[in-house]
């Protein structure tokens, strides 16, 4: 059916297996379409594909006209059928590409060629630089690395589709080990069955995702990858660092169920549900592993000895079966299984999938379960059974250390204005302050500090409080209760969106006090169970971040309280809103400056107060939202800003692309550790960016932000253009997240969330947030006399060659420009009702795109995009053959839908479904659109 437009050449043997997998899956999909929808449908898909490829050849105007005529002639049903075909092919091609990445990595490793970002290569570099295993181990003992899964409205996959695709991926992987024609034919038949399944399965949800759905979506990645691959990651480190005891420095985080910012559906109940479902996932895994251990540790007391502690553990077991009387390990594990089953019931209300054969008391904590596992480990090691430890027991012990009974730390997040509203109500009902919102910042801080030094609560018994205040206070109280149930690591961070003043931090501390999460008074020495994490998002906020934190720590009692509460201060930096606010270059540069300034402030606080800074990077999938390769992103951090401490968000469909496949997931987990170790322990290059580099970056930032804001916020009619020439309206209707697309019901760009903002530009192949403004910035910077121009250009080229920050920034620009296509984007301009407006604004975008292309080529010396990354260039070029038709079809259906009348409502439901399927397919093809 869907043949590839760029078959591998004889000189490109390494890509031949990829092409063969793509052809196989495309042929099978073609067979399914012929069988399900008929030969005419299959031939129509082929015709659209061929014309789309011809349209990509800029000189072929006839093909464009022919494609327009064809698309306009299609019925709604025909159009949706073709969209489905290309959307599913984009998913199948991703399977083949992921498989090829795994294949190439294995080949490289067998040949001894380690890839960038691999743990082994990083350890080799550290050794070559004179860093000892003891230094690495010491660094890891104080490290904290945590990817944090978040739910945002760009994940467009359904779980039934994902499950079928995982099976297809496994079947494709199996083919390399099959020898006979019959085996291959059987394998192909199984693949075809799954392709048939997804063809007959509804791609879209009928109802918007609930928070409960989002929780379940995230948990599948623990079953598929994290629960097994993170222990494997620790084992690789232990083997590379013999004799070093590694503390559980790598932990998972989660926002789903605790992130209330702009999501009215997150409540105390969803927080409770999130931790119960997480606990069930962890405990079911432990139950399965303990069950299998019971089958493997079959040693008889007639032939082996054991430690006294092991004998006592076996004797405590309620298992009294005569058949296991001489099998102490099995008896102990049966008792442990029974305790785990009771723990599952107590924490979640669920029963074990395999019922315990005996009854026992629940474990009070994960530490108690861990103690029993270590008793078994010590006994096996003391009696020559070390090989049995490595098989299953050691990974299980490491899993319990990392995941406990809570699985992942659930962050709480809310906007500062909501905290202010709740405090204002509490103060008004208590008759302490009638107009808290009207107080100036100094007066607010003075009042809040006075109340933090007052042991009495604010709430009035029997007081009449609003749903907002009651709901918010219920969250804080639930957090206190859930920490007692699931452990301290279950909830640790409280993130304050839109942190703009010191009072935003003090307000949350006061709410902690109300719920019993903060004990004592600031004057006498307080201790907080949660870490208050300010989130600095806009350009203005980033510029004020250090001043706010300096004032916060200058407040009497704060530094002492942080020290008594663990000595950690986390600060979150927002990539998405800062980009939407000031454009990609300015966002990246202001983040760099904020990190540098915060590191300097907390360097002093660490020496004087023992406070450790951890930066939490709110990265998204797109380059415009901080996306791009994780290794390069971490390596490009300013010197002294990582120090073994890093958290970063994983969002949207990027979670699936990184972690759905266990082997690819392992690679991505390794990358986080490798980059953190290198940037922490290797001297930075350059050790400190020269002043001329910093001055040039500042000048580029000023020019970039001016160009970006002039287009987005100052050009008349730009919002109308955006809402017409991108599928933002259609994205807002998709059932792909529990959170609304905008913070307020308006068409103002300011109120739109950064995520659908970037998602929309990616869909129409402009990707504007990822590059706009850079070309104008470089042009302005290089202006002037020829001698001055040449000197400045030489400086930019040195920055690209020597400064990781600038190198990575330009690399990301290179990647995002490679995914843009203004020929495709021009078709969306036809949807703008005001023809003159559409042409004017698209002309501005196109002119800046050309300036940016030229600027990038001028600095890097590379005329072709991704010249330095040919494998990614090939991957993107391969995808165009099935993404382009989806864009053409999407525009046609958007035109029909927007030109429809109320009388067309029934037919338009089918059209909307087609648009939404095309959004799914384009997102899958581009891969990092969220």
C-alpha positions in Angstrom: 0.0 0.0 0.0 2.0 2.9 1.3 5.4 2.6 -0.3 8.3 4.7 0.9 9.4 7.5 -1.4 13.1 7.3 -0.5 14.2 3.6 -0.5 17.6 2.9 1.0 20.4 3.0 -1.5 23.1 0.4 -1.8 25.5 2.8 -0.2 23.2 3.2 2.8 23.1 -0.4 4.0 22.6 0.5 7.6 19.1 1.9 6.9 18.1 -1.1 4.8 16.5 -3.0 7.7 14.5 0.1 8.6 13.2 0.4 5.0 12.4 -3.3 5.0 10.3 -2.9 8.2 8.5 0.1 6.9 7.7 -1.7 3.6 6.5 -4.7 5.5 4.2 -2.7 7.8 3.0 -0.5 4.9 2.2 -3.5 2.7 0.3 -5.2 5.6 -1.7 -2.0 6.2 -2.4 -1.8 2.4 -3.7 -5.3 2.5 -6.0 -4.5 5.4 -7.3 -1.4 3.7 -8.1 -3.4 0.6 -9.9 -6.0 2.6 -11.7 -3.6 4.9 -12.6 -0.7 2.6 -12.0 -2.1 -0.9 -9.6 -1.6 -3.7 -10.9 1.8 -4.7 -10.1 3.1 -1.2 -6.6 1.7 -1.4 -6.0 3.2 -4.9 -7.3 6.6 -3.6 -4.8 6.5 -0.8 -2.0 5.8 -3.3 -3.1 8.7 -5.6 -3.1 11.2 -2.7 0.3 10.0 -1.6 1.8 10.4 -5.1 0.3 13.9 -5.6 1.5 15.0 -2.2 5.1 13.9 -3.0 4.9 15.7 -6.3 3.7 18.8 -4.5 6.9 18.7 -2.4 8.8 19.3 -5.6 8.3 23.1 -5.6 8.3 23.3 -9.4 5.3 20.9 -9.8 2.4 23.4 -9.8 0.3 21.0 -11.8 0.5 18.4 -9.0 -0.8 21.0 -6.5 -3.7 21.9 -8.7 -4.5 18.2 -9.3 -4.3 17.5 -5.5 -6.7 20.4 -4.8 -9.2 19.1 -7.3 -8.9 15.6 -6.0 -9.4 16.6 -2.3 -12.3 18.8 -3.0 -14.0 16.0 -5.0 -13.8 13.5 -2.2 -16.8 12.7 -0.1 -16.5 13.1 3.7 -16.3 9.4 4.1 -13.6 9.0 1.5 -11.5 11.8 3.1 -11.8 10.3 6.6 -10.8 6.9 5.1 -7.6 8.3 3.6 -6.8 10.3 6.7 -7.1 7.1 8.8 -4.7 5.3 6.4 -1.9 7.9 6.7 -2.5 8.4 10.4 -2.1 4.7 11.1 0.9 4.5 8.8 2.6 7.2 10.8 2.1 5.1 13.9 3.5 2.0 12.2 6.5 3.9 10.8 7.3 5.1 14.3 7.4 1.4 15.4 9.8 0.6 12.6 12.0 3.6 13.5 12.1 2.8 17.2 13.0 -0.8 16.4 15.8 0.5 14.1 17.2 2.8 16.9 17.4 -0.3 19.2 19.0 -2.3 16.4 21.7 0.3 15.6 22.5 0.8 19.3 23.1 -2.9 19.8 25.3 -3.1 16.7 27.3 -0.1 18.0 27.7 -1.6 21.4 28.8 -5.0 20.0 31.4 -3.1 17.9 32.6 -1.2 21.0 31.3 2.1 19.6 29.5 3.8 22.4 26.8 6.4 21.6 26.6 9.9 23.0 24.6 9.9 26.2 25.3 6.3 27.1 26.3 5.6 30.6 29.3 3.5 29.6 30.7 6.4 27.4 30.2 8.9 30.2 32.0 6.7 32.8 34.8 6.3 30.3 35.1 10.0 29.9 35.1 10.6 33.6 37.8 8.0 34.1 39.9 9.6 31.3 39.5 13.0 33.1 40.9 11.5 36.3 37.6 11.2 38.2 37.8 8.1 40.4 35.0 5.6 41.1 35.0 6.9 44.7 34.3 10.4 43.5 31.5 9.2 41.2 30.0 7.2 44.0 30.3 10.1 46.4 28.5 12.3 43.9 25.7 9.9 43.4 25.2 9.5 47.2 24.2 13.1 47.3 22.5 13.3 43.9 18.8 13.6 43.1 17.7 12.9 39.5 14.0 12.7 38.8 12.0 12.7 35.6 8.4 13.9 36.4 5.5 12.7 34.3 2.8 15.3 33.6 -0.6 15.2 31.9 -1.0 17.9 29.3 -3.4 18.2 26.4 -1.2 16.9 23.6 -1.2 13.2 24.2 -3.6 12.0 21.6 -3.2 8.2 21.9 -5.7 5.8 23.2 -4.6 2.9 25.4 -6.1 0.2 23.3 -4.2 1.5 20.3 -1.0 1.8 22.3 -1.3 -1.8 23.5 -1.8 -3.1 20.0 1.2 -1.1 18.8 3.4 -2.6 21.5 2.4 -6.0 20.4 3.3 -5.1 16.8 6.6 -3.8 17.9 7.4 -7.0 19.7 6.4 -9.1 16.7 8.6 -7.0 14.4 11.5 -7.4 16.8 11.0 -11.2 16.8 11.5 -11.4 13.0 15.3 -11.2 13.1 15.5 -14.4 15.1 13.1 -16.4 12.8 14.7 -18.6 10.3 12.1 -20.6 8.4 9.6 -19.3 5.8 6.7 -20.8 7.8 7.8 -19.0 11.0 8.0 -15.7 9.1 4.6 -16.2 7.6 3.1 -17.0 11.0 4.7 -13.9 12.4 3.3 -11.8 9.5 -0.1 -13.2 10.1 0.1 -12.1 13.7 1.2 -8.6 12.7 -1.7 -8.4 10.2 -4.1 -9.4 13.0 -3.0 -6.5 15.1 -3.0 -4.1 12.2 -6.6 -5.2 11.5 -7.4 -4.7 15.1 -6.2 -1.0 15.1 -7.9 -0.4 11.8 -11.2 -1.5 13.3 -10.6 0.3 16.6 -11.8 3.9 17.2 -8.7 6.1 17.2 -10.3 8.9 19.1 -12.0 9.1 22.5 -15.7 9.8 22.6 -15.4 11.7 25.9 -12.8 14.0 27.3 -10.1 12.3 29.5 -10.7 12.4 33.2 -8.0 12.8 35.7 -8.5 9.1 36.5 -7.8 8.3 32.9 -4.6 10.3 32.9 -3.5 8.5 36.0 -4.0 5.1 34.4 -2.2 6.3 31.2 0.9 7.2 33.2 0.9 4.0 35.2 1.3 1.9 32.1 4.9 3.2 31.7 5.8 1.9 35.1 4.6 -1.6 34.2 6.3 -1.4 30.7 9.5 0.3 31.7 10.3 2.0 34.9 9.8 -0.8 37.5 12.3 -3.0 35.7 14.6 -0.7 33.8 15.5 1.6 36.7 16.8 -1.3 38.8 18.8 -2.4 35.7 20.2 1.2 35.5 21.4 0.9 39.1 22.9 -2.5 38.4 24.9 -1.1 35.5 26.3 1.6 37.8 27.1 -1.0 40.5 29.0 -3.1 38.0 31.0 -0.1 36.7 31.7 1.1 40.3 32.5 -2.1 42.3 32.5 -1.6 46.0 30.5 1.6 45.9 27.2 1.6 47.8 24.7 3.5 45.7 21.9 5.2 47.6 18.5 5.6 45.7 19.4 8.8 43.9 17.1 8.2 40.9 13.4 8.6 41.7 10.3 9.1 39.7 7.9 12.1 40.0 4.4 12.7 38.9 2.1 15.7 38.5 -1.1 13.7 37.6 -3.6 13.9 40.4 -1.9 16.8 42.2 -1.6 19.5 39.6 -4.5 21.8 40.1 -3.2 24.9 38.2 -6.0 25.6 35.8 -7.6 22.2 36.2 -10.8 22.3 38.3 -11.1 18.5 38.2 -8.1 17.9 40.4 -9.3 17.6 44.0 -8.4 16.0 47.3 -10.1 12.9 46.0 -8.1 12.7 42.8 -4.9 13.1 44.9 -6.0 10.2 47.1 -6.9 8.2 44.0 -3.5 8.9 42.4 -1.5 7.5 45.3 -3.8 4.5 45.8 -3.4 3.6 42.1 0.3 4.2 42.3 0.6 2.0 45.4 -1.4 -0.7 43.7 1.0 -0.7 40.7 4.0 -1.0 42.9 2.6 -3.6 45.2 1.2 -5.8 42.4 4.8 -5.7 40.9 6.3 -6.8 44.2 3.7 -9.5 44.7 4.5 -10.9 41.3 8.3 -10.9 42.0 7.9 -12.4 45.5 5.7 -15.2 44.0 8.4 -16.0 41.4 11.1 -15.8 44.1 9.2 -18.4 46.0 9.4 -20.7 43.0 13.2 -20.0 42.5 14.5 -20.2 46.1 13.6 -23.8 46.7 16.7 -24.6 48.8 16.3 -27.3 51.4 17.5 -27.0 54.9 18.9 -30.5 54.5 21.6 -29.2 52.1 22.1 -25.5 52.9 22.6 -23.4 56.0 21.1 -20.0 56.7 21.7 -17.1 59.0 19.8 -16.9 62.3 17.9 -13.9 61.0 16.8 -16.0 58.0 15.7 -18.8 60.3 13.7 -16.4 62.4 12.0 -15.0 59.3 11.0 -18.4 58.1 9.8 -19.3 61.6 7.6 -16.2 61.7 5.8 -17.2 58.5 2.2 -18.4 59.1 2.9 -21.1 56.4 2.7 -24.5 58.1 2.5 -26.8 55.1 4.4 -30.2 55.6 5.5 -29.9 52.0 7.6 -26.9 52.8 8.8 -27.8 56.2 12.5 -28.0 55.1 12.3 -25.0 52.7 12.9 -21.9 54.8 13.2 -19.4 52.0 9.9 -20.5 50.5 8.2 -20.4 53.9 9.5 -16.9 54.5 8.4 -15.7 51.0 4.9 -17.1 51.4 4.6 -15.2 54.7 6.0 -12.0 53.0 3.5 -12.5 50.1 0.7 -12.7 52.6 1.9 -9.5 54.3 2.1 -7.7 50.9 -1.4 -8.9 49.9 -2.6 -7.5 53.2 -0.8 -4.2 52.6 -2.3 -3.9 49.2 -5.8 -4.4 50.7 -5.1 -1.9 53.5 -3.7 0.8 51.2 -5.8 0.5 48.2 -8.8 -1.8 48.9 -7.7 -4.1 46.2 -7.0 -7.8 46.4 -3.9 -9.6 45.1 -4.3 -11.2 41.7 -3.0 -14.4 43.3 -4.6 -14.9 46.6 -2.3 -15.5 49.6 -2.4 -19.1 50.9 -2.2 -17.8 54.5 -3.3 -14.6 56.3 -0.8 -12.1 57.8 -0.6 -8.6 59.1 0.2 -5.8 56.6 3.6 -4.2 56.4 3.7 -0.9 58.3 6.0 0.6 55.7 8.1 -0.2 52.7 11.2 -0.2 54.9 9.8 -3.2 56.9 9.4 -5.1 53.6 12.8 -4.1 52.5 14.3 -5.4 55.8 12.8 -8.8 55.2 14.3 -8.9 51.6 17.7 -8.0 53.0 17.5 -10.8 55.5 17.1 -13.2 52.5 19.9 -11.5 50.6 22.3 -11.6 53.5 21.6 -15.3 54.1 22.0 -16.2 50.4 25.3 -14.3 50.2 26.6 -15.8 53.4 26.0 -19.3 52.0 27.4 -19.2 48.5 24.2 -18.4 46.6 25.2 -15.0 45.2 24.1 -16.0 41.6 20.6 -16.4 42.9 20.6 -12.8 44.3 21.3 -11.2 40.9 18.5 -12.9 39.1 15.5 -11.4 40.8 16.1 -10.5 44.4 18.6 -7.7 43.8 16.4 -5.9 41.3 13.4 -6.3 43.6 15.4 -4.8 46.5 16.4 -1.9 44.4 12.9 -1.4 43.2 11.6 -1.2 46.7 14.3 1.3 47.6 13.4 3.5 44.7 9.6 3.1 44.5 8.6 2.2 48.1 4.9 1.7 48.5 4.1 5.1 46.8 5.8 4.4 43.4 6.4 8.1 42.6 6.4 11.4 44.4 3.2 13.3 43.5 3.9 17.0 43.3 1.2 19.5 44.3 0.8 22.6 42.1 -1.6 25.6 42.2 -1.5 29.1 41.0 -0.5 31.9 43.4 -3.7 33.8 42.8 -5.7 30.9 44.1 -3.7 30.8 47.3 -4.2 34.5 47.6 -8.0 34.1 47.3 -8.1 31.4 49.9 -6.0 33.4 52.4 -8.1 36.5 51.8 -11.3 34.5 52.6 -9.8 32.9 55.7 -8.6 36.3 57.0 -11.9 38.0 56.2 -14.0 35.3 58.0 -11.6 35.4 61.0 -12.0 39.2 61.0 -8.3 39.7 60.8 -8.1 41.6 57.5 -11.0 42.7 55.3 -9.0 43.5 52.2 -6.0 41.2 52.0 -5.9 41.5 48.2 -5.6 45.3 48.4 -2.5 45.2 50.7 0.8 46.3 49.3 3.6 43.7 49.3 5.4 44.9 52.4 2.1 44.9 54.4 1.2 41.5 53.1 4.5 40.0 54.2 4.3 41.6 57.6 0.8 40.2 58.1 1.8 36.7 56.9 4.9 36.6 59.1 2.9 37.7 62.1 0.4 34.9 61.5 3.2 32.3 60.9 4.5 33.2 64.4 1.1 32.7 65.9 0.4 29.1 66.9 -3.4 29.5 66.5 -5.1 28.3 63.3 -7.0 30.8 61.1 -10.1 28.8 60.5 -13.2 29.6 62.5 -15.2 26.6 63.7 -18.5 26.6 61.8 -17.4 29.4 59.5 -19.1 29.7 56.1 -16.4 29.1 53.5 -16.6 29.0 49.7 -16.1 25.9 47.6 -12.7 27.2 46.5 -11.5 27.7 50.0 -12.9 24.4 51.2 -11.5 22.5 48.3 -8.1 24.0 48.5 -7.8 23.3 52.3 -9.0 19.8 51.7 -6.0 19.3 49.4 -3.5 20.4 52.1 -5.2 18.2 54.7 -5.2 15.2 52.3 -1.5 15.7 51.7 -0.8 15.5 55.4 -2.9 12.3 55.8 -1.5 10.6 52.7 2.1 11.3 53.7 1.4 9.4 56.9 -0.2 6.5 55.0 2.2 6.2 52.1 5.5 7.7 53.5 7.3 11.0 53.3 8.4 10.5 49.7 4.8 10.2 48.5 4.3 14.0 48.5 7.3 16.2 48.9 7.1 19.3 46.6 4.5 22.0 46.5 4.9 24.1 43.3 3.5 27.7 43.2 2.7 28.7 39.6 3.1 32.4 38.8 5.4 33.2 41.7 5.8 36.9 41.5 6.5 38.0 45.1 7.8 36.7 48.4 4.3 36.8 49.7 3.4 34.0 47.2 5.8 31.7 49.2 4.7 32.9 52.6 1.0 32.3 51.7 1.6 28.6 51.0 3.6 28.2 54.3 0.6 29.6 56.1 -1.7 27.2 54.4 0.8 24.4 55.4 0.4 25.5 59.0 -3.4 25.4 58.7 -3.2 21.7 57.7 -0.5 20.6 60.1 2.2 20.4 57.4 4.2 23.1 59.1 5.0 22.7 62.8 6.3 25.4 65.1 6.7 29.1 64.5 9.3 30.9 62.4 10.5 32.7 65.5 11.0 29.6 67.6 12.0 27.3 64.8 9.5 25.8 62.3 9.8 22.6 60.3 7.9 22.0 57.1 7.0 18.6 55.8 6.8 19.9 52.2 9.3 21.9 50.1 7.8 25.2 48.8 8.9 25.3 45.1 8.4 28.7 43.3 7.8 28.4 39.6 9.1 31.3 37.6 7.5 31.3 34.2 7.4 34.6 32.3 10.3 36.6 31.2 9.6 39.2 33.9 9.4 36.5 36.5 12.7 34.9 35.4 14.4 38.2 35.7 13.1 38.7 39.3 13.7 35.1 40.4 17.0 35.6 42.3 15.8 38.8 43.9 12.6 37.1 45.2 14.6 34.1 46.6 17.2 36.4 48.2 14.4 38.3 49.9 12.7 35.1 50.9 15.9 33.8 52.6 16.5 37.2 54.2 13.2 36.8 56.0 13.8 35.9 59.7 13.4 32.1 60.4 13.2 31.0 56.8 16.7 29.6 56.3 16.6 27.9 59.7 13.2 26.3 58.8 14.6 25.1 55.4 17.6 23.6 57.1 15.5 21.8 59.7 13.2 20.5 56.9 16.0 18.8 54.9 18.1 21.6 53.7 16.8 21.5 50.1 15.4 24.4 48.1 13.9 23.5 44.7 13.2 26.2 42.2 11.2 25.4 39.0 11.8 27.3 35.8 9.1 27.4 33.1 10.1 27.0 29.5 6.7 27.1 27.9 5.3 30.5 29.2 8.6 32.2 28.9 8.8 31.2 25.3 5.2 32.3 24.6 6.0 35.5 26.3 9.3 36.4 24.7 10.2 33.9 21.9 12.6 31.0 21.9 16.0 32.8 22.0 15.0 35.2 24.8 13.3 32.4 26.8 16.4 30.2 26.6 18.7 33.1 27.4 16.7 34.4 30.4 16.5 30.8 31.7 20.3 30.6 31.4 20.8 33.9 33.3 18.3 33.0 36.0 20.0 29.7 36.6 23.4 31.3 36.8 22.2 33.9 39.2 20.3 31.4 41.4 23.4 29.2 41.6 25.5 32.1 42.8 22.9 33.0 45.4 22.6 29.5 46.7 26.3 28.8 46.6 26.5 31.3 49.4 23.5 30.0 51.2 25.0 26.5 51.0 28.1 27.7 52.7 26.4 29.7 55.4 23.1 27.8 55.9 23.7 24.4 54.3 20.9 24.8 51.8 21.2 22.9 48.6 19.6 24.2 45.4 17.8 21.9 43.0 16.5 23.3 39.7 13.4 21.8 38.3 13.1 22.3 34.5 9.6 22.5 33.2 10.4 21.2 29.7 7.9 20.2 27.1 8.1 18.2 23.9 8.6 21.0 21.4 11.8 23.0 21.1 9.7 26.1 21.8 8.8 24.6 25.2 12.3 23.4 26.1 12.2 20.2 24.2 15.1 18.6 22.3 17.6 16.0 23.2 17.9 15.6 26.9 21.7 14.9 26.9 22.6 18.1 25.1 20.1 20.1 27.2 21.6 19.0 30.5 25.2 19.4 29.2 24.4 23.0 28.1 23.3 24.0 31.6 25.4 26.9 33.0 28.4 25.8 35.2 27.6 25.0 38.8 23.8 24.8 38.2 23.4 21.0 38.2 25.7 19.6 40.9 24.0 16.2 40.8 20.5 17.8 41.4 18.0 17.9 38.6 14.3 17.4 38.0 12.6 17.8 34.7 9.1 17.2 33.3 8.3 14.7 30.7 5.1 15.7 28.8 2.6 14.8 26.1 3.3 12.2 23.5 7.0 12.5 24.3 6.4 10.2 27.2 5.2 7.4 24.9 8.1 8.0 22.4 10.7 7.8 25.2 9.3 5.2 27.5 6.8 2.9 25.8 9.6 0.7 24.5 11.6 -0.7 27.5 14.9 -0.7 25.7 14.5 2.8 24.4 13.2 3.8 27.9 16.4 2.4 29.4 18.5 4.4 27.0 16.6 7.6 27.9 17.0 6.9 31.7 20.7 6.3 31.1 21.0 9.6 29.3 19.7 11.5 32.3 22.2 9.9 34.6 25.1 10.2 32.1 24.5 13.9 31.4 24.1 14.7 35.1 27.3 12.9 36.0 29.3 14.6 33.2 28.0 18.1 33.8 28.6 17.7 37.6 32.1 16.1 37.6 33.8 17.3 34.4 35.1 20.8 34.2 32.9 22.9 32.0 34.1 24.0 28.5 34.5 26.9 28.6 34.9 27.0 32.4 33.0 30.2 32.3 31.5 31.9 29.2 33.6 34.9 28.2 32.1 38.3 28.7 32.0 38.8 24.9 29.8 35.7 24.5 27.4 36.9 27.2 27.2 40.4 25.7 26.5 39.0 22.3 23.8 36.6 23.6 22.2 39.6 25.4 22.1 41.6 22.2 20.6 38.7 20.3 18.0 38.3 23.0 16.9 41.9 22.8 16.6 41.7 19.0 14.8 38.4 19.0 12.3 39.4 21.7 11.5 42.6 19.9 10.8 40.8 16.6 8.8 38.1 18.3 6.6 40.4 20.3 6.1 42.8 17.4 4.5 39.9 15.4 2.6 38.1 18.2 1.4 40.9 20.4 1.7 44.1 18.4 0.6 43.1 14.8 -3.1 44.0 14.3 -5.2 40.9 13.5 -2.5 38.4 14.5 -4.8 36.6 17.0 -7.5 36.3 14.2 -4.8 34.9 11.9 -3.7 32.4 14.5 -7.2 31.1 15.3 -7.9 30.8 11.5 -4.6 29.5 10.1 -3.9 26.8 12.7 -6.2 24.0 14.0 -6.3 25.6 17.5 -10.2 25.6 17.5 -10.2 21.9 16.6 -7.5 21.0 19.1 -9.6 22.6 21.8 -12.4 20.2 21.0 -10.3 17.1 21.2 -10.8 14.7 24.1 -7.1 14.6 24.8 -6.8 16.0 28.3 -8.7 17.0 31.4 -7.4 20.5 31.3 -9.0 23.3 29.2 -6.9 24.7 26.4 -7.1 28.3 27.7 -7.0 29.8 31.1 -9.9 32.2 30.3 -12.7 32.0 27.7 -11.3 34.4 25.1 -9.3 34.5 21.9 -6.5 36.6 23.4 -3.1 35.0 22.9 -2.3 36.0 26.5 -5.0 33.7 27.9 -4.1 30.6 25.8 -2.0 27.9 27.4 1.5 27.6 26.1 0.9 23.9 25.3 -1.9 24.1 22.7 -0.2 27.3 21.4 2.9 25.3 20.4 0.9 22.2 19.4 -1.2 24.3 16.9 1.9 25.8 15.2 3.4 22.3 15.0 0.3 20.9 13.3 0.4 23.5 10.5 4.1 22.9 10.0 5.2 26.4 11.0 6.5 25.6 14.5 6.8 29.3 15.0 7.5 29.2 18.8 10.7 27.2 18.1 12.5 29.7 15.9 10.8 33.0 15.3 12.9 36.1 16.0 16.4 34.6 15.7 16.9 35.7 12.1 16.0 39.3 12.9 18.2 39.2 15.9 21.2 38.1 14.0 20.6 40.5 11.2 20.4 43.4 13.7 23.5 42.2 15.5 25.6 41.9 12.4 24.5 45.3 11.0 27.0 48.1 10.6 30.3 48.5 8.8 31.8 45.5 7.0 34.8 45.2 9.4 32.4 45.3 12.4 30.1 42.8 10.7 32.9 40.3 10.0 34.2 40.6 13.6 30.7 40.0 15.0 30.1 37.0 12.7 33.4 35.5 13.7 32.4 35.9 17.4 29.1 34.1 16.7 30.9 31.3 15.0 33.3 31.0 18.0 30.3 30.9 20.3 28.8 28.1 18.2 32.0 26.1 18.3 33.0 26.7 21.9 29.9 27.4 24.1 27.6 24.4 24.8 24.7 26.8 25.5 24.9 28.4 22.1 25.7 25.1 20.3 22.7 23.4 21.7 20.4 26.4 21.1 21.4 26.4 17.4 21.2 22.6 17.1 17.6 22.8 18.4 16.8 25.6 15.9 18.3 23.5 13.2 16.0 20.5 14.1 12.8 22.6 14.4 13.5 24.3 11.0 14.0 20.9 9.4 10.4 20.0 10.5 8.9 23.2 9.1 7.4 23.4 5.7 6.1 26.8 4.5 4.7 25.2 1.4 2.4 23.1 3.6 1.8 26.1 5.9 0.7 28.3 3.0 -2.3 26.0 2.5 -3.5 26.8 6.0 -3.5 30.5 5.1 -6.3 29.8 2.7 -8.5 29.3 5.8 -8.2 33.0 6.9 -11.3 34.8 5.8 -9.6 38.1 5.4 -7.4 37.3 2.4 -5.3 40.5 2.8 -4.7 39.8 6.5 -3.7 36.2 5.8 -1.2 37.1 3.1 0.2 40.0 5.2 0.9 38.0 8.3 2.1 34.9 6.4 4.5 37.2 4.5 5.9 38.4 7.8 6.3 34.8 9.0 7.9 33.7 5.7 10.4 36.6 5.7 11.5 35.8 9.2 11.8 32.1 8.4 14.1 33.0 5.5 16.2 35.3 7.7 16.5 32.6 10.3 17.5 30.0 7.7 20.2 32.4 6.4 21.4 33.3 9.9 21.8 29.7 10.9 23.7 28.8 7.7 25.9 31.9 8.1 26.9 30.9 11.7 27.2 27.1 11.3 28.4 27.0 7.7 25.7 24.4 6.9 23.3 25.3 4.1 21.3 22.1 4.5 19.3 21.5 7.7 20.6 18.8 9.9 23.8 18.4 7.9 25.6 17.4 11.1 22.9 14.9 12.0 22.2 12.9 8.9 20.3 10.1 10.6 17.8 12.6 12.0 17.6 14.3 8.6 16.8 11.0 6.9 14.2 10.2 9.6 12.4 13.5 9.1 12.6 13.3 5.3 11.2 9.8 5.5 8.2 11.0 7.5 7.2 13.7 5.0 5.7 11.2 2.6 2.9 10.4 5.1 2.7 13.6 7.1 2.2 15.9 4.0 -1.0 14.1 2.9 -2.5 14.5 6.4 -1.8 18.2 6.3 -3.5 18.6 2.9 -6.5 16.6 4.1 -6.7 18.4 7.4 -6.9 21.8 5.6 -9.6 20.5 3.3 -11.8 19.2 6.1 -11.2 22.4 8.2 -12.4 24.4 5.2 -15.6 22.3 5.0 -16.2 22.4 8.7 -15.7 26.1 9.0 -17.9 26.9 5.9 -20.7 24.6 7.1 -24.2 25.7 8.3 -26.3 24.4 11.1 -28.2 22.3 8.6 -24.9 20.4 8.0 -24.4 19.4 11.6 -24.8 15.7 11.2 -22.4 15.5 8.3 -19.9 17.8 10.1 -19.6 15.3 13.0 -17.9 13.0 10.5 -15.7 15.8 9.2 -14.7 16.8 12.7 -13.7 13.2 13.4 -11.5 13.3 10.3 -9.8 16.5 11.5 -9.1 15.0 14.9 -7.7 11.9 13.4 -5.4 14.0 11.2 -4.2 15.8 14.3 -3.4 12.4 15.8 -1.5 11.4 12.7 0.5 14.6 12.3 1.4 14.6 16.1 2.6 10.9 15.7 4.6 11.7 12.6 6.4 14.8 14.1 6.8 13.0 17.4 7.8 16.1 19.6 4.8 18.4 19.2 3.6 18.5 22.8 
